[in-house]
Amino acid sequence: MRSFDNVAIVGVGLIGGSIGLALRQRKLAGKVIGIGRRQSSLRIARQMGAVDTTTINLARGVAEAELIFVCTPVGQIPDHIRQVAEHCPVGALITDVGSTKQVIVESVDGKLPRQCRFLGGHPIAGGERTGPAHARADLFDGRVTVLTPTKNTLAEDFDTLSQLWSQLGAVVVRMSPEEHDKVLAMTSHLPHLVAAALAGILPEELFRFVGTGFLDTTRIAAGSPELWRDIFVQNRQNVQHWLGVLQQKLNQFGQALARGDAQSLESLLEEGKRHRDALAG
């Protein structure tokens, strides 16, 4: 297993904190530095054992890092990558964990100063609970992490990050940034939109009648509005496409209800059950 002398994590929340915990517990980094905006959050990251040291000064935090993870909201990631490249060692490798890839990659790929390199990444893991207090060293075990190399990506950089994510427990999949965003629009972004919409139409007078079905279906709506706002803006065309597909399916349900067509309703429900059962398999 390759070990890094110095790894910096910009944004030590759930994902960043879990990366730090996994790096330290599996002895994949000699030193892990956490960089954030709030001392209170960084203090929790230290107490959790996710990082060795912390700072709110990005330039100081990345000054000796050979590998830097940028784990901030997607709307901030390009600027943070550029800031990192100005202050990290010459030729350092920078990656991210953003849920969108095309906008981020197009913003920085092949455009960084001082021979710094960037390779986009996205661990498909996490949850609606944010912050380092919820970080887990096993968060990535068996979960897919997507890497999105381009024509500017060095083969050695892809191999380095692929091996590292595998050591963190993930199953690594290679995709183009465009393909990633099309896929995640369906499997991640649309579900959040639907959960938020469903939670949003619930009248307050019905709150006390809600059961586990509604709570389970809308669980992810508790995620950060700021974070998800930026995801939707960056990937809006792909999300709109899948929203149109969903609307067609809802129309099929609506037409079957209007006709009182039990057979069509059962067929639609069977299709949904069959796909959901396959996921649980």
C-alpha positions as CSV (number, residue, x, y, z in Angstrom):
1,M,0.0,0.0,0.0
2,R,1.3,3.5,-0.9
3,S,1.4,5.9,2.0
4,F,1.5,9.7,1.6
5,D,3.7,11.9,3.8
6,N,1.2,14.8,3.9
7,V,-2.4,14.9,2.9
8,A,-4.6,18.0,3.2
9,I,-8.4,18.0,3.3
10,V,-10.2,21.2,2.5
11,G,-13.7,20.9,4.1
12,V,-13.7,18.4,6.9
13,G,-17.4,17.5,6.9
14,L,-19.0,14.1,6.6
15,I,-17.0,13.1,3.5
16,G,-13.8,14.9,4.2
17,G,-13.9,13.7,7.8
18,S,-14.5,10.1,6.7
19,I,-11.6,10.3,4.2
20,G,-9.3,11.5,7.1
21,L,-10.5,8.8,9.4
22,A,-9.9,6.1,6.8
23,L,-6.5,7.5,5.9
24,R,-5.3,7.6,9.5
25,Q,-6.8,4.3,10.6
26,R,-5.3,2.4,7.6
27,K,-2.0,4.3,7.9
28,L,-2.1,5.7,4.4
29,A,-0.9,9.1,5.4
30,G,1.9,10.3,7.7
31,K,0.0,13.5,8.5
32,V,-3.5,14.6,7.7
33,I,-4.3,18.4,7.8
34,G,-7.9,19.6,8.0
35,I,-8.7,23.0,6.6
36,G,-12.1,24.7,7.2
37,R,-13.9,27.9,8.0
38,R,-15.0,27.3,11.5
39,Q,-12.8,26.4,14.5
40,S,-15.7,24.7,16.2
41,S,-16.1,22.2,13.3
42,L,-12.3,21.7,13.0
43,R,-12.2,21.0,16.8
44,I,-14.7,18.2,16.3
45,A,-12.7,16.8,13.5
46,R,-9.6,16.6,15.7
47,Q,-11.6,15.1,18.6
48,M,-13.0,12.4,16.2
49,G,-9.4,11.6,15.0
50,A,-10.2,12.5,11.4
51,V,-7.1,14.8,11.2
52,D,-3.8,15.4,13.0
53,T,-3.9,19.2,12.8
54,T,-6.3,21.9,11.6
55,T,-6.2,25.4,10.3
56,I,-8.6,28.0,8.9
57,N,-5.7,29.3,6.7
58,L,-5.9,27.4,3.4
59,A,-2.5,28.6,2.2
60,R,-0.8,27.4,5.4
61,G,-2.7,24.1,5.4
62,V,-1.7,23.0,1.9
63,A,1.8,24.3,2.0
64,E,3.4,20.9,2.3
65,A,0.7,18.6,1.0
66,E,1.5,16.2,-1.8
67,L,-2.2,15.3,-2.2
68,I,-5.2,17.5,-1.5
69,F,-8.8,16.6,-1.3
70,V,-11.3,19.4,-1.9
71,C,-14.5,18.5,-0.1
72,T,-16.5,21.7,-0.1
73,P,-19.9,22.4,-1.8
74,V,-19.8,22.0,-5.6
75,G,-20.3,25.7,-6.2
76,Q,-17.1,26.5,-4.2
77,I,-14.9,23.7,-5.5
78,P,-13.4,25.4,-8.6
79,D,-12.3,28.5,-6.6
80,H,-10.9,26.3,-3.8
81,I,-9.0,24.2,-6.3
82,R,-7.4,27.3,-7.8
83,Q,-6.5,28.6,-4.4
84,V,-5.0,25.3,-3.4
85,A,-2.9,25.3,-6.6
86,E,-1.5,28.7,-5.8
87,H,-0.1,27.6,-2.4
88,C,0.5,23.8,-2.4
89,P,3.9,22.4,-3.5
90,V,4.8,22.5,-7.2
91,G,3.3,19.5,-9.0
92,A,0.9,18.5,-6.2
93,L,-2.1,16.3,-7.1
94,I,-5.5,17.8,-6.3
95,T,-8.8,15.9,-6.4
96,D,-12.4,16.6,-5.2
97,V,-15.5,14.7,-4.1
98,G,-18.2,16.8,-5.8
99,S,-21.5,15.3,-6.8
100,T,-21.2,17.1,-10.2
101,K,-18.2,16.8,-12.4
102,Q,-18.6,18.5,-15.8
103,V,-18.6,22.2,-14.6
104,I,-15.9,21.5,-12.1
105,V,-13.6,19.7,-14.5
106,E,-14.1,22.2,-17.3
107,S,-13.2,25.0,-14.9
108,V,-9.8,23.7,-13.8
109,D,-8.7,20.8,-16.0
110,G,-5.3,21.7,-17.6
111,K,-5.6,25.3,-16.3
112,L,-3.8,25.1,-13.0
113,P,-0.5,27.0,-12.3
114,R,2.8,25.6,-11.0
115,Q,2.4,22.2,-12.7
116,C,-0.4,21.2,-10.3
117,R,-2.7,18.4,-11.6
118,F,-6.3,17.8,-11.0
119,L,-8.4,14.6,-11.3
120,G,-12.1,14.8,-10.5
121,G,-13.6,12.2,-8.1
122,H,-16.9,11.4,-6.5
123,P,-17.4,8.9,-3.8
124,I,-21.1,7.8,-4.0
125,A,-21.5,7.7,-0.2
126,G,-22.8,9.9,2.6
127,G,-26.2,10.9,3.8
128,E,-28.4,13.8,5.0
129,R,-26.4,14.2,8.2
130,T,-23.5,16.5,7.6
131,G,-20.4,17.5,9.6
132,P,-17.4,15.7,11.0
133,A,-19.3,14.3,14.0
134,H,-21.0,11.8,11.6
135,A,-17.8,10.8,9.8
136,R,-16.9,7.1,9.7
137,A,-13.8,5.3,8.6
138,D,-15.9,2.6,6.9
139,L,-18.1,5.0,5.0
140,F,-16.6,4.0,1.6
141,D,-16.5,0.3,2.1
142,G,-18.1,-1.4,-0.9
143,R,-19.3,1.9,-2.3
144,V,-18.6,3.2,-5.8
145,T,-16.2,6.0,-6.2
146,V,-16.2,7.6,-9.7
147,L,-13.0,9.1,-11.2
148,T,-13.3,11.3,-14.2
149,P,-10.0,11.6,-16.1
150,T,-9.6,13.7,-19.3
151,K,-7.0,13.9,-22.1
152,N,-4.9,16.0,-19.7
153,T,-4.9,13.4,-16.9
154,L,-1.6,11.5,-16.4
155,A,-2.0,7.8,-16.2
156,E,0.1,7.7,-13.0
157,D,-2.3,10.1,-11.4
158,F,-5.3,8.0,-12.3
159,D,-3.5,4.9,-10.9
160,T,-2.6,6.7,-7.7
161,L,-6.1,7.8,-6.9
162,S,-7.6,4.5,-8.1
163,Q,-5.4,2.6,-5.8
164,L,-5.9,5.0,-2.9
165,W,-9.7,4.9,-3.1
166,S,-9.5,1.1,-3.3
167,Q,-7.4,1.1,-0.1
168,L,-10.1,3.3,1.5
169,G,-12.6,0.5,0.7
170,A,-14.2,1.8,-2.4
171,V,-15.0,0.2,-5.8
172,V,-13.5,2.5,-8.4
173,V,-15.3,3.2,-11.7
174,R,-14.0,5.4,-14.5
175,M,-16.3,7.7,-16.3
176,S,-16.2,10.9,-18.4
177,P,-17.4,14.0,-16.5
178,E,-20.4,14.2,-18.9
179,E,-21.4,10.6,-18.4
180,H,-21.0,10.9,-14.6
181,D,-23.4,13.9,-14.5
182,K,-26.0,12.1,-16.7
183,V,-26.0,9.0,-14.5
184,L,-26.0,10.9,-11.2
185,A,-28.8,13.1,-12.3
186,M,-31.0,10.0,-12.2
187,T,-29.6,8.0,-9.3
188,S,-28.9,10.9,-6.9
189,H,-30.0,14.3,-7.9
190,L,-33.6,13.5,-9.1
191,P,-34.3,11.5,-5.9
192,H,-33.4,14.5,-3.8
193,L,-35.6,16.8,-5.8
194,V,-38.5,14.4,-5.5
195,A,-38.0,14.0,-1.7
196,A,-37.8,17.8,-1.3
197,A,-40.9,18.3,-3.4
198,L,-42.9,15.7,-1.5
199,A,-41.8,17.1,1.9
200,G,-42.6,20.6,0.7
201,I,-46.3,19.9,-0.2
202,L,-47.1,18.3,3.2
203,P,-49.5,20.7,5.1
204,E,-48.5,21.4,8.7
205,E,-51.9,20.1,9.9
206,L,-50.9,16.7,8.6
207,F,-47.5,16.4,10.2
208,R,-48.9,14.3,13.1
209,F,-50.3,11.7,10.7
210,V,-47.0,11.0,9.0
211,G,-45.7,7.5,9.3
212,T,-42.4,5.7,8.4
213,G,-43.3,5.5,4.7
214,F,-43.4,9.2,4.3
215,L,-40.3,9.7,6.6
216,D,-38.3,7.1,4.7
217,T,-39.3,8.5,1.3
218,T,-38.4,12.1,2.3
219,R,-35.3,11.4,4.5
220,I,-32.8,12.9,2.1
221,A,-34.8,16.1,1.9
222,A,-33.1,17.0,5.2
223,G,-29.8,17.6,3.3
224,S,-28.2,21.0,3.0
225,P,-30.3,23.3,0.8
226,E,-27.1,25.3,-0.1
227,L,-25.3,22.3,-1.2
228,W,-28.2,20.9,-3.2
229,R,-29.0,24.3,-4.8
230,D,-25.5,24.3,-6.4
231,I,-25.8,20.7,-7.5
232,F,-29.1,21.4,-9.3
233,V,-27.8,24.5,-10.9
234,Q,-24.7,22.8,-12.2
235,N,-26.5,19.7,-13.5
236,R,-29.8,21.3,-14.4
237,Q,-30.1,20.0,-17.9
238,N,-29.6,16.4,-17.0
239,V,-31.9,16.7,-14.0
240,Q,-34.6,18.3,-16.2
241,H,-34.3,15.4,-18.6
242,W,-35.0,12.8,-15.9
243,L,-37.7,15.0,-14.4
244,G,-39.5,14.8,-17.7
245,V,-39.1,11.0,-17.7
246,L,-40.6,10.9,-14.1
247,Q,-43.5,13.2,-15.2
248,Q,-44.3,10.7,-17.9
249,K,-44.4,7.9,-15.4
250,L,-46.5,9.9,-13.0
251,N,-48.9,10.6,-15.9
252,Q,-49.3,6.9,-16.4
253,F,-50.3,6.5,-12.8
254,G,-52.6,9.5,-13.0
255,Q,-54.4,8.1,-16.1
256,A,-54.7,4.7,-14.5
257,L,-56.2,6.3,-11.4
258,A,-58.6,8.4,-13.5
259,R,-59.9,5.2,-15.3
260,G,-60.0,3.1,-12.1
261,D,-57.8,0.7,-14.1
262,A,-56.6,-1.8,-11.5
263,Q,-54.7,-3.9,-13.9
264,S,-52.6,-0.9,-15.2
265,L,-52.0,0.2,-11.6
266,E,-50.8,-3.2,-10.6
267,S,-48.5,-3.4,-13.6
268,L,-46.9,-0.1,-12.8
269,L,-46.5,-1.1,-9.1
270,E,-45.0,-4.5,-10.1
271,E,-42.5,-2.7,-12.3
272,G,-41.4,-0.5,-9.4
273,K,-41.2,-3.4,-7.0
274,R,-39.2,-5.5,-9.4
275,H,-36.6,-2.8,-9.9
276,R,-36.4,-2.0,-6.1
277,D,-36.1,-5.7,-5.2
278,A,-33.2,-6.0,-7.7
279,L,-31.4,-3.2,-5.9
280,A,-31.8,-4.9,-2.6
281,G,-30.5,-8.2,-3.9
